[in-house]
Structures are given as structure tokens and as C-alpha cells.
Amino acid sequence: MTQGEYADASWANEQKSKRWQYWNALHAVRSEYKEAVGDNVGMTGPTLPHWVEQKYGIKMGLDGQGNYTQDYEVVNPKRFMLFQIKYFK
């Protein structure tokens, strides 16, 4: 391997680690969402992506079929910082 290949592998590993950190944080925030919304999940309450955007300032990525993707957009940096402190481990 050349030095460039090591740099590419390092970058890929870092991206993979960040992606898993995000997925684990979403998994952890689901319990808080269910407690906050209660029995209104999927009926009159907000959906998880809308709730996360309002509470933590993250616009979750969705594909054309409504599945979550690894992409997200920070719409409120202060709230996102709270999300990171609370859930990124």
C-alpha cells in the first residue's frame, strides 16, 4: 500500500465511525421520542424526523420511500450541540 491508500483507508474508517455514531444516537433518541409523544405516535403526534428537527435541530435524511438515510442537515447548531452532548458517545 502507498501512503495515499493509507490516508484513504483512514478517511473511510473515520466516516464509517461517524455514521455509526449517528445511527446509535438515533436509536437512543427513539426512547425519548416515544416518552414525549406517548400514545400519539404516528396518529396525531409528530413523526420522529419532525420531532428530532424541532427538538434537536437536525433535519434527518429520508429516501423516496420514507426510510432514514445516513445523511442529515443541521438546521439549528445550538440544538444540535445539545443532541451531540447527550447522544454522541
Jmol script that loads the backbone (N, CA, C; Angstrom):
load data "model"
ATOM      1  N   MET A   1       0.833  -1.191   0.000  1.00  0.00           N
ATOM      2  CA  MET A   1       0.000   0.000   0.000  1.00  0.00           C
ATOM      3  C   MET A   1       0.872   1.247   0.000  1.00  0.00           C
ATOM      4  N   THR A   2       0.391   2.247  -0.687  1.00  0.00           N
ATOM      5  CA  THR A   2       1.098   3.517  -0.691  1.00  0.00           C
ATOM      6  C   THR A   2       0.551   4.402   0.424  1.00  0.00           C
ATOM      7  N   GLN A   3       1.225   5.502   0.647  1.00  0.00           N
ATOM      8  CA  GLN A   3       0.794   6.413   1.711  1.00  0.00           C
ATOM      9  C   GLN A   3      -0.602   6.976   1.420  1.00  0.00           C
ATOM     10  N   GLY A   4      -0.911   7.231   0.162  1.00  0.00           N
ATOM     11  CA  GLY A   4      -2.232   7.731  -0.215  1.00  0.00           C
ATOM     12  C   GLY A   4      -3.338   6.730   0.096  1.00  0.00           C
ATOM     13  N   GLU A   5      -3.044   5.439  -0.092  1.00  0.00           N
ATOM     14  CA  GLU A   5      -4.038   4.410   0.211  1.00  0.00           C
ATOM     15  C   GLU A   5      -4.323   4.357   1.707  1.00  0.00           C
ATOM     16  N   TYR A   6      -3.285   4.565   2.534  1.00  0.00           N
ATOM     17  CA  TYR A   6      -3.500   4.599   3.980  1.00  0.00           C
ATOM     18  C   TYR A   6      -4.378   5.790   4.366  1.00  0.00           C
ATOM     19  N   ALA A   7      -4.144   6.926   3.730  1.00  0.00           N
ATOM     20  CA  ALA A   7      -4.943   8.117   4.019  1.00  0.00           C
ATOM     21  C   ALA A   7      -6.394   7.873   3.628  1.00  0.00           C
ATOM     22  N   ASP A   8      -6.614   7.239   2.472  1.00  0.00           N
ATOM     23  CA  ASP A   8      -7.976   6.931   2.042  1.00  0.00           C
ATOM     24  C   ASP A   8      -8.649   5.964   3.007  1.00  0.00           C
ATOM     25  N   ALA A   9      -7.928   4.963   3.467  1.00  0.00           N
ATOM     26  CA  ALA A   9      -8.490   3.998   4.413  1.00  0.00           C
ATOM     27  C   ALA A   9      -8.802   4.672   5.737  1.00  0.00           C
ATOM     28  N   SER A  10      -7.937   5.561   6.181  1.00  0.00           N
ATOM     29  CA  SER A  10      -8.168   6.290   7.420  1.00  0.00           C
ATOM     30  C   SER A  10      -9.417   7.147   7.307  1.00  0.00           C
ATOM     31  N   TRP A  11      -9.572   7.836   6.181  1.00  0.00           N
ATOM     32  CA  TRP A  11     -10.746   8.673   5.960  1.00  0.00           C
ATOM     33  C   TRP A  11     -12.010   7.813   5.935  1.00  0.00           C
ATOM     34  N   ALA A  12     -11.955   6.680   5.264  1.00  0.00           N
ATOM     35  CA  ALA A  12     -13.120   5.796   5.178  1.00  0.00           C
ATOM     36  C   ALA A  12     -13.498   5.263   6.554  1.00  0.00           C
ATOM     37  N   ASN A  13     -12.503   4.896   7.351  1.00  0.00           N
ATOM     38  CA  ASN A  13     -12.782   4.405   8.701  1.00  0.00           C
ATOM     39  C   ASN A  13     -13.393   5.496   9.569  1.00  0.00           C
ATOM     40  N   GLU A  14     -12.914   6.714   9.420  1.00  0.00           N
ATOM     41  CA  GLU A  14     -13.459   7.833  10.192  1.00  0.00           C
ATOM     42  C   GLU A  14     -14.908   8.102   9.788  1.00  0.00           C
ATOM     43  N   GLN A  15     -15.201   8.064   8.497  1.00  0.00           N
ATOM     44  CA  GLN A  15     -16.565   8.268   8.024  1.00  0.00           C
ATOM     45  C   GLN A  15     -17.496   7.158   8.514  1.00  0.00           C
ATOM     46  N   LYS A  16     -17.008   5.930   8.497  1.00  0.00           N
ATOM     47  CA  LYS A  16     -17.792   4.796   8.983  1.00  0.00           C
ATOM     48  C   LYS A  16     -18.073   4.949  10.471  1.00  0.00           C
ATOM     49  N   SER A  17     -17.089   5.385  11.215  1.00  0.00           N
ATOM     50  CA  SER A  17     -17.258   5.596  12.656  1.00  0.00           C
ATOM     51  C   SER A  17     -18.290   6.690  12.931  1.00  0.00           C
ATOM     52  N   LYS A  18     -18.217   7.782  12.190  1.00  0.00           N
ATOM     53  CA  LYS A  18     -19.185   8.877  12.363  1.00  0.00           C
ATOM     54  C   LYS A  18     -20.592   8.433  11.991  1.00  0.00           C
ATOM     55  N   ARG A  19     -20.696   7.628  10.937  1.00  0.00           N
ATOM     56  CA  ARG A  19     -22.002   7.136  10.515  1.00  0.00           C
ATOM     57  C   ARG A  19     -22.629   6.265  11.613  1.00  0.00           C
ATOM     58  N   TRP A  20     -21.836   5.363  12.196  1.00  0.00           N
ATOM     59  CA  TRP A  20     -22.350   4.516  13.275  1.00  0.00           C
ATOM     60  C   TRP A  20     -22.675   5.342  14.513  1.00  0.00           C
ATOM     61  N   GLN A  21     -21.927   6.365  14.774  1.00  0.00           N
ATOM     62  CA  GLN A  21     -22.213   7.249  15.906  1.00  0.00           C
ATOM     63  C   GLN A  21     -23.585   7.904  15.719  1.00  0.00           C
ATOM     64  N   TYR A  22     -23.888   8.344  14.514  1.00  0.00           N
ATOM     65  CA  TYR A  22     -25.179   8.954  14.199  1.00  0.00           C
ATOM     66  C   TYR A  22     -26.304   7.930  14.338  1.00  0.00           C
ATOM     67  N   TRP A  23     -26.123   6.722  13.776  1.00  0.00           N
ATOM     68  CA  TRP A  23     -27.163   5.697  13.872  1.00  0.00           C
ATOM     69  C   TRP A  23     -27.430   5.325  15.330  1.00  0.00           C
ATOM     70  N   ASN A  24     -26.391   5.171  16.117  1.00  0.00           N
ATOM     71  CA  ASN A  24     -26.558   4.841  17.534  1.00  0.00           C
ATOM     72  C   ASN A  24     -27.270   5.962  18.279  1.00  0.00           C
ATOM     73  N   ALA A  25     -26.976   7.202  17.938  1.00  0.00           N
ATOM     74  CA  ALA A  25     -27.647   8.342  18.563  1.00  0.00           C
ATOM     75  C   ALA A  25     -29.130   8.353  18.203  1.00  0.00           C
ATOM     76  N   LEU A  26     -29.461   8.055  16.942  1.00  0.00           N
ATOM     77  CA  LEU A  26     -30.873   7.993  16.549  1.00  0.00           C
ATOM     78  C   LEU A  26     -31.599   6.878  17.284  1.00  0.00           C
ATOM     79  N   HIS A  27     -30.933   5.761  17.438  1.00  0.00           N
ATOM     80  CA  HIS A  27     -31.539   4.652  18.173  1.00  0.00           C
ATOM     81  C   HIS A  27     -31.816   5.060  19.617  1.00  0.00           C
ATOM     82  N   ALA A  28     -30.905   5.782  20.231  1.00  0.00           N
ATOM     83  CA  ALA A  28     -31.071   6.214  21.622  1.00  0.00           C
ATOM     84  C   ALA A  28     -32.155   7.280  21.756  1.00  0.00           C
ATOM     85  N   VAL A  29     -32.275   8.163  20.770  1.00  0.00           N
ATOM     86  CA  VAL A  29     -33.256   9.244  20.867  1.00  0.00           C
ATOM     87  C   VAL A  29     -34.690   8.728  20.666  1.00  0.00           C
ATOM     88  N   ARG A  30     -34.836   7.559  20.079  1.00  0.00           N
ATOM     89  CA  ARG A  30     -36.179   6.996  19.874  1.00  0.00           C
ATOM     90  C   ARG A  30     -36.933   6.807  21.183  1.00  0.00           C
ATOM     91  N   SER A  31     -36.243   6.370  22.233  1.00  0.00           N
ATOM     92  CA  SER A  31     -36.931   6.163  23.515  1.00  0.00           C
ATOM     93  C   SER A  31     -37.426   7.494  24.084  1.00  0.00           C
ATOM     94  N   GLU A  32     -36.615   8.552  23.945  1.00  0.00           N
ATOM     95  CA  GLU A  32     -37.052   9.870  24.402  1.00  0.00           C
ATOM     96  C   GLU A  32     -38.265  10.336  23.583  1.00  0.00           C
ATOM     97  N   TYR A  33     -38.231  10.083  22.293  1.00  0.00           N
ATOM     98  CA  TYR A  33     -39.349  10.443  21.416  1.00  0.00           C
ATOM     99  C   TYR A  33     -40.628   9.725  21.840  1.00  0.00           C
ATOM    100  N   LYS A  34     -40.516   8.424  22.103  1.00  0.00           N
ATOM    101  CA  LYS A  34     -41.704   7.658  22.489  1.00  0.00           C
ATOM    102  C   LYS A  34     -42.268   8.133  23.821  1.00  0.00           C
ATOM    103  N   GLU A  35     -41.402   8.512  24.753  1.00  0.00           N
ATOM    104  CA  GLU A  35     -41.874   9.053  26.027  1.00  0.00           C
ATOM    105  C   GLU A  35     -42.561  10.407  25.834  1.00  0.00           C
ATOM    106  N   ALA A  36     -41.995  11.242  24.992  1.00  0.00           N
ATOM    107  CA  ALA A  36     -42.539  12.588  24.780  1.00  0.00           C
ATOM    108  C   ALA A  36     -43.868  12.559  24.036  1.00  0.00           C
ATOM    109  N   VAL A  37     -43.975  11.713  23.035  1.00  0.00           N
ATOM    110  CA  VAL A  37     -45.167  11.680  22.200  1.00  0.00           C
ATOM    111  C   VAL A  37     -46.233  10.752  22.798  1.00  0.00           C
ATOM    112  N   GLY A  38     -45.800   9.724  23.497  1.00  0.00           N
ATOM    113  CA  GLY A  38     -46.747   8.805  24.136  1.00  0.00           C
ATOM    114  C   GLY A  38     -47.535   7.989  23.137  1.00  0.00           C
ATOM    115  N   ASP A  39     -48.832   7.899  23.371  1.00  0.00           N
ATOM    116  CA  ASP A  39     -49.701   7.082  22.524  1.00  0.00           C
ATOM    117  C   ASP A  39     -50.025   7.730  21.189  1.00  0.00           C
ATOM    118  N   ASN A  40     -49.574   8.948  20.977  1.00  0.00           N
ATOM    119  CA  ASN A  40     -49.878   9.669  19.741  1.00  0.00           C
ATOM    120  C   ASN A  40     -48.890   9.362  18.613  1.00  0.00           C
ATOM    121  N   VAL A  41     -48.009   8.402  18.822  1.00  0.00           N
ATOM    122  CA  VAL A  41     -47.014   8.075  17.797  1.00  0.00           C
ATOM    123  C   VAL A  41     -47.728   7.674  16.511  1.00  0.00           C
ATOM    124  N   GLY A  42     -47.431   8.396  15.445  1.00  0.00           N
ATOM    125  CA  GLY A  42     -47.976   8.075  14.131  1.00  0.00           C
ATOM    126  C   GLY A  42     -49.425   8.462  13.918  1.00  0.00           C
ATOM    127  N   MET A  43     -50.104   8.968  14.939  1.00  0.00           N
ATOM    128  CA  MET A  43     -51.507   9.351  14.756  1.00  0.00           C
ATOM    129  C   MET A  43     -51.603  10.869  14.683  1.00  0.00           C
ATOM    130  N   THR A  44     -51.715  11.512  15.830  1.00  0.00           N
ATOM    131  CA  THR A  44     -51.824  12.968  15.840  1.00  0.00           C
ATOM    132  C   THR A  44     -50.521  13.639  16.231  1.00  0.00           C
ATOM    133  N   GLY A  45     -49.583  12.878  16.761  1.00  0.00           N
ATOM    134  CA  GLY A  45     -48.301  13.434  17.177  1.00  0.00           C
ATOM    135  C   GLY A  45     -47.344  13.574  16.008  1.00  0.00           C
ATOM    136  N   PRO A  46     -46.250  14.265  16.227  1.00  0.00           N
ATOM    137  CA  PRO A  46     -45.267  14.422  15.151  1.00  0.00           C
ATOM    138  C   PRO A  46     -44.526  13.115  14.873  1.00  0.00           C
ATOM    139  N   THR A  47     -44.087  12.966  13.645  1.00  0.00           N
ATOM    140  CA  THR A  47     -43.262  11.801  13.313  1.00  0.00           C
ATOM    141  C   THR A  47     -41.870  12.010  13.885  1.00  0.00           C
ATOM    142  N   LEU A  48     -41.097  10.946  13.979  1.00  0.00           N
ATOM    143  CA  LEU A  48     -39.745  11.041  14.539  1.00  0.00           C
ATOM    144  C   LEU A  48     -38.893  12.089  13.825  1.00  0.00           C
ATOM    145  N   PRO A  49     -38.832  12.114  12.483  1.00  0.00           N
ATOM    146  CA  PRO A  49     -37.999  13.136  11.834  1.00  0.00           C
ATOM    147  C   PRO A  49     -38.412  14.568  12.163  1.00  0.00           C
ATOM    148  N   HIS A  50     -39.708  14.823  12.233  1.00  0.00           N
ATOM    149  CA  HIS A  50     -40.165  16.174  12.555  1.00  0.00           C
ATOM    150  C   HIS A  50     -39.882  16.516  14.017  1.00  0.00           C
ATOM    151  N   TRP A  51     -40.068  15.554  14.891  1.00  0.00           N
ATOM    152  CA  TRP A  51     -39.804  15.776  16.319  1.00  0.00           C
ATOM    153  C   TRP A  51     -38.322  16.062  16.557  1.00  0.00           C
ATOM    154  N   VAL A  52     -37.443  15.272  15.916  1.00  0.00           N
ATOM    155  CA  VAL A  52     -35.994  15.466  16.069  1.00  0.00           C
ATOM    156  C   VAL A  52     -35.595  16.832  15.515  1.00  0.00           C
ATOM    157  N   GLU A  53     -36.198  17.241  14.413  1.00  0.00           N
ATOM    158  CA  GLU A  53     -35.874  18.555  13.849  1.00  0.00           C
ATOM    159  C   GLU A  53     -36.293  19.679  14.795  1.00  0.00           C
ATOM    160  N   GLN A  54     -37.468  19.571  15.382  1.00  0.00           N
ATOM    161  CA  GLN A  54     -37.934  20.603  16.306  1.00  0.00           C
ATOM    162  C   GLN A  54     -37.124  20.617  17.599  1.00  0.00           C
ATOM    163  N   LYS A  55     -36.845  19.447  18.146  1.00  0.00           N
ATOM    164  CA  LYS A  55     -36.197  19.358  19.453  1.00  0.00           C
ATOM    165  C   LYS A  55     -34.685  19.551  19.373  1.00  0.00           C
ATOM    166  N   TYR A  56     -34.031  18.955  18.367  1.00  0.00           N
ATOM    167  CA  TYR A  56     -32.575  18.941  18.306  1.00  0.00           C
ATOM    168  C   TYR A  56     -31.970  19.618  17.082  1.00  0.00           C
ATOM    169  N   GLY A  57     -32.771  20.211  16.227  1.00  0.00           N
ATOM    170  CA  GLY A  57     -32.246  20.979  15.109  1.00  0.00           C
ATOM    171  C   GLY A  57     -31.566  20.171  14.027  1.00  0.00           C
ATOM    172  N   ILE A  58     -32.016  18.932  13.822  1.00  0.00           N
ATOM    173  CA  ILE A  58     -31.430  18.072  12.791  1.00  0.00           C
ATOM    174  C   ILE A  58     -32.517  17.698  11.800  1.00  0.00           C
ATOM    175  N   LYS A  59     -32.280  17.957  10.548  1.00  0.00           N
ATOM    176  CA  LYS A  59     -33.204  17.504   9.508  1.00  0.00           C
ATOM    177  C   LYS A  59     -32.665  16.163   9.012  1.00  0.00           C
ATOM    178  N   MET A  60     -33.357  15.099   9.399  1.00  0.00           N
ATOM    179  CA  MET A  60     -32.914  13.745   9.057  1.00  0.00           C
ATOM    180  C   MET A  60     -33.112  13.486   7.563  1.00  0.00           C
ATOM    181  N   GLY A  61     -32.170  12.759   6.995  1.00  0.00           N
ATOM    182  CA  GLY A  61     -32.279  12.386   5.600  1.00  0.00           C
ATOM    183  C   GLY A  61     -33.261  11.242   5.417  1.00  0.00           C
ATOM    184  N   LEU A  62     -34.113  11.366   4.416  1.00  0.00           N
ATOM    185  CA  LEU A  62     -35.075  10.323   4.077  1.00  0.00           C
ATOM    186  C   LEU A  62     -34.951  10.010   2.593  1.00  0.00           C
ATOM    187  N   ASP A  63     -35.111   8.728   2.250  1.00  0.00           N
ATOM    188  CA  ASP A  63     -35.110   8.387   0.833  1.00  0.00           C
ATOM    189  C   ASP A  63     -36.526   8.547   0.295  1.00  0.00           C
ATOM    190  N   GLY A  64     -36.750   8.207  -0.924  1.00  0.00           N
ATOM    191  CA  GLY A  64     -38.045   8.387  -1.560  1.00  0.00           C
ATOM    192  C   GLY A  64     -39.153   7.526  -0.982  1.00  0.00           C
ATOM    193  N   GLN A  65     -38.785   6.513  -0.183  1.00  0.00           N
ATOM    194  CA  GLN A  65     -39.788   5.613   0.381  1.00  0.00           C
ATOM    195  C   GLN A  65     -40.014   5.855   1.876  1.00  0.00           C
ATOM    196  N   GLY A  66     -39.417   6.912   2.413  1.00  0.00           N
ATOM    197  CA  GLY A  66     -39.618   7.239   3.820  1.00  0.00           C
ATOM    198  C   GLY A  66     -38.647   6.560   4.771  1.00  0.00           C
ATOM    199  N   ASN A  67     -37.634   5.890   4.241  1.00  0.00           N
ATOM    200  CA  ASN A  67     -36.620   5.249   5.082  1.00  0.00           C
ATOM    201  C   ASN A  67     -35.555   6.272   5.471  1.00  0.00           C
ATOM    202  N   TYR A  68     -35.014   6.129   6.661  1.00  0.00           N
ATOM    203  CA  TYR A  68     -33.952   7.020   7.118  1.00  0.00           C
ATOM    204  C   TYR A  68     -32.665   6.703   6.370  1.00  0.00           C
ATOM    205  N   THR A  69     -31.912   7.745   6.061  1.00  0.00           N
ATOM    206  CA  THR A  69     -30.602   7.565   5.440  1.00  0.00           C
ATOM    207  C   THR A  69     -29.528   8.073   6.390  1.00  0.00           C
ATOM    208  N   GLN A  70     -28.281   7.908   6.010  1.00  0.00           N
ATOM    209  CA  GLN A  70     -27.179   8.369   6.851  1.00  0.00           C
ATOM    210  C   GLN A  70     -26.967   9.871   6.763  1.00  0.00           C
ATOM    211  N   ASP A  71     -27.667  10.533   5.884  1.00  0.00           N
ATOM    212  CA  ASP A  71     -27.498  11.970   5.693  1.00  0.00           C
ATOM    213  C   ASP A  71     -28.369  12.758   6.668  1.00  0.00           C
ATOM    214  N   TYR A  72     -27.861  13.886   7.073  1.00  0.00           N
ATOM    215  CA  TYR A  72     -28.648  14.811   7.883  1.00  0.00           C
ATOM    216  C   TYR A  72     -28.124  16.211   7.662  1.00  0.00           C
ATOM    217  N   GLU A  73     -28.978  17.186   7.978  1.00  0.00           N
ATOM    218  CA  GLU A  73     -28.606  18.598   7.839  1.00  0.00           C
ATOM    219  C   GLU A  73     -28.855  19.274   9.176  1.00  0.00           C
ATOM    220  N   VAL A  74     -27.879  20.039   9.634  1.00  0.00           N
ATOM    221  CA  VAL A  74     -28.032  20.779  10.882  1.00  0.00           C
ATOM    222  C   VAL A  74     -28.750  22.083  10.571  1.00  0.00           C
ATOM    223  N   VAL A  75     -29.961  22.251  11.147  1.00  0.00           N
ATOM    224  CA  VAL A  75     -30.736  23.467  10.906  1.00  0.00           C
ATOM    225  C   VAL A  75     -30.682  24.421  12.100  1.00  0.00           C
ATOM    226  N   ASN A  76     -30.289  23.903  13.263  1.00  0.00           N
ATOM    227  CA  ASN A  76     -30.133  24.738  14.453  1.00  0.00           C
ATOM    228  C   ASN A  76     -28.886  24.258  15.200  1.00  0.00           C
ATOM    229  N   PRO A  77     -27.745  24.917  15.005  1.00  0.00           N
ATOM    230  CA  PRO A  77     -26.487  24.441  15.588  1.00  0.00           C
ATOM    231  C   PRO A  77     -26.510  24.325  17.116  1.00  0.00           C
ATOM    232  N   LYS A  78     -27.202  25.222  17.803  1.00  0.00           N
ATOM    233  CA  LYS A  78     -27.240  25.151  19.267  1.00  0.00           C
ATOM    234  C   LYS A  78     -27.975  23.909  19.738  1.00  0.00           C
ATOM    235  N   ARG A  79     -29.090  23.622  19.123  1.00  0.00           N
ATOM    236  CA  ARG A  79     -29.834  22.418  19.495  1.00  0.00           C
ATOM    237  C   ARG A  79     -29.087  21.159  19.088  1.00  0.00           C
ATOM    238  N   PHE A  80     -28.403  21.214  17.945  1.00  0.00           N
ATOM    239  CA  PHE A  80     -27.619  20.055  17.509  1.00  0.00           C
ATOM    240  C   PHE A  80     -26.483  19.772  18.491  1.00  0.00           C
ATOM    241  N   MET A  81     -25.896  20.825  19.052  1.00  0.00           N
ATOM    242  CA  MET A  81     -24.837  20.637  20.031  1.00  0.00           C
ATOM    243  C   MET A  81     -25.381  19.888  21.256  1.00  0.00           C
ATOM    244  N   LEU A  82     -26.591  20.224  21.675  1.00  0.00           N
ATOM    245  CA  LEU A  82     -27.219  19.516  22.781  1.00  0.00           C
ATOM    246  C   LEU A  82     -27.406  18.045  22.436  1.00  0.00           C
ATOM    247  N   PHE A  83     -27.843  17.769  21.210  1.00  0.00           N
ATOM    248  CA  PHE A  83     -28.007  16.389  20.741  1.00  0.00           C
ATOM    249  C   PHE A  83     -26.679  15.647  20.790  1.00  0.00           C
ATOM    250  N   GLN A  84     -25.610  16.292  20.340  1.00  0.00           N
ATOM    251  CA  GLN A  84     -24.297  15.664  20.348  1.00  0.00           C
ATOM    252  C   GLN A  84     -23.831  15.368  21.768  1.00  0.00           C
ATOM    253  N   ILE A  85     -24.008  16.325  22.652  1.00  0.00           N
ATOM    254  CA  ILE A  85     -23.579  16.121  24.046  1.00  0.00           C
ATOM    255  C   ILE A  85     -24.350  14.985  24.679  1.00  0.00           C
ATOM    256  N   LYS A  86     -25.624  14.918  24.371  1.00  0.00           N
ATOM    257  CA  LYS A  86     -26.494  13.933  25.015  1.00  0.00           C
ATOM    258  C   LYS A  86     -26.362  12.538  24.426  1.00  0.00           C
ATOM    259  N   TYR A  87     -26.198  12.438  23.116  1.00  0.00           N
ATOM    260  CA  TYR A  87     -26.307  11.127  22.461  1.00  0.00           C
ATOM    261  C   TYR A  87     -25.076  10.643  21.697  1.00  0.00           C
ATOM    262  N   PHE A  88     -24.176  11.504  21.304  1.00  0.00           N
ATOM    263  CA  PHE A  88     -22.993  11.036  20.563  1.00  0.00           C
ATOM    264  C   PHE A  88     -21.985  10.505  21.575  1.00  0.00           C
ATOM    265  N   LYS A  89     -21.798   9.205  21.568  1.00  0.00           N
ATOM    266  CA  LYS A  89     -20.880   8.576  22.521  1.00  0.00           C
ATOM    267  C   LYS A  89     -19.883   7.700  21.821  1.00  0.00           C
TER     268      LYS A  89
END
end "model"
wireframe off; spacefill off
backbone 0.3
color backbone group
